[in-house]
Amino acid sequence: MRNRLILTARWVLRDHQPRPDGHCPICRTADCPVATAARNVLDAAEEVQQRSTATEPTTPDRDDPQQTG
């Protein structure tokens, strides 16, 4: 799902890339809200990726049942 969101956000940014005058060719605004939303999606996806690749905590989770051997 994350990959689909990223692909869609990139697709949106390609379509809503500002012209040389700074206006979006689709929305015709200087500060395109659709492009801003797509950038926010990419930022959020990157943040989630960084969290998931962070090191595991050294103390066990109290809610995680431990198997005793």
Buried (B, 14 or more C-beta within 10 A) or exposed (E): EEEEBBEEBEEBBEEBEBEEEEBBEEBEBEEBEBBEEBBEBBEBBEEEEEEEEEEEEEEEEEEEEEEEE
